[in-house]
Amino acid sequence: KKISWKDLKEEELIVYHPSSAIQKLLQKPLQKVLRNHSINIGMELRSVESVIKSVEAGLGIGFISEYSLNNKLKVIPIDNFSVERKFFISHKKNSGKSLRLLINEFLLEANNKN
């Protein structure tokens, strides 16, 4: 079941500190939402762990990666809202063949998930 932003107007939203990479990623999509809906921002926190702990404590709702989920949290998709995140692989120049093979495996796995 999906919910809309209107369903969240009474909720306290736990967001990341403005300088955090996650908040920068969410900034544009959230700005579009804020034009049409009012949202209560309850807290600005600096780490994923602090957002998770605050949500677990019932202090509000927050955005986290699906990879950060635990059995105490529930995922609720929001209508017409999604965010993609890009990751890059970095390595030392002139690395050995085994590292190139590992990178190729990562890339192959990433392409299979899309």
SULKA-V755726 format. One record per residue. N is the residue number from 1. SS is DSSP state (H for helix, E for strand, L for the rest). PSI is psi in whole degrees, 0 to 359 (none if undefined). OMEGA is omega in radians with two decimals (none if undefined). Layout:
# SULKA-V755726
N;SS;PSI;OMEGA
N;SS;PSI;OMEGA
This chain:
# SULKA-V755726
1;L;133;3.09
2;L;155;3.07
3;E;166;3.11
4;L;168;3.10
5;H;329;3.10
6;H;326;3.12
7;H;340;-3.05
8;H;2;-3.01
9;L;336;3.13
10;L;353;-3.07
11;L;151;3.00
12;E;124;-3.14
13;E;128;3.09
14;E;117;-3.08
15;E;171;3.12
16;E;156;3.09
17;L;142;-3.09
18;L;333;-3.11
19;L;356;-3.10
20;L;151;-3.13
21;H;322;-3.12
22;H;317;3.14
23;H;323;3.09
24;H;323;3.10
25;H;321;-3.11
26;H;347;-2.98
27;H;307;-3.10
28;H;310;3.11
29;H;322;3.14
30;H;326;3.11
31;H;321;3.10
32;H;318;3.14
33;H;317;-3.06
34;H;339;3.08
35;H;328;-3.03
36;H;345;-3.06
37;L;147;3.03
38;L;138;-3.11
39;L;138;3.09
40;E;111;3.07
41;E;114;-3.07
42;E;322;-3.07
43;E;152;2.94
44;E;120;-3.09
45;E;162;-3.02
46;L;346;-3.07
47;L;156;3.08
48;H;317;-3.12
49;H;320;3.14
50;H;326;3.06
51;H;314;3.13
52;H;312;-3.12
53;H;321;3.14
54;H;319;3.09
55;H;316;3.10
56;H;326;-3.13
57;L;357;3.11
58;L;22;-3.10
59;L;353;3.14
60;L;194;3.10
61;E;155;-3.09
62;E;168;3.09
63;L;128;3.01
64;L;161;3.08
65;L;149;3.09
66;H;337;-3.14
67;H;348;3.12
68;H;359;-3.10
69;L;150;3.00
70;L;179;-3.06
71;L;357;3.10
72;L;350;-3.07
73;L;153;3.13
74;L;138;3.09
75;L;131;3.05
76;L;107;3.12
77;L;147;3.12
78;E;131;3.12
79;L;135;3.05
80;L;39;3.10
81;L;119;3.04
82;L;154;-3.12
83;L;133;3.06
84;L;148;3.14
85;L;133;3.12
86;L;142;3.05
87;L;151;3.13
88;L;149;3.08
89;L;130;3.07
90;L;149;3.14
91;L;164;3.12
92;L;139;3.09
93;L;150;3.10
94;L;37;3.09
95;L;163;-3.07
96;L;174;-3.11
97;H;323;-3.10
98;H;323;3.10
99;H;319;3.10
100;H;320;3.10
101;H;319;3.11
102;H;315;3.11
103;H;317;3.11
104;H;322;3.09
105;H;318;3.08
106;H;312;-3.11
107;H;319;3.11
108;H;315;3.13
109;H;318;3.13
110;H;319;3.13
111;H;328;3.12
112;H;334;-3.14
113;H;342;-3.12
114;L;none;none
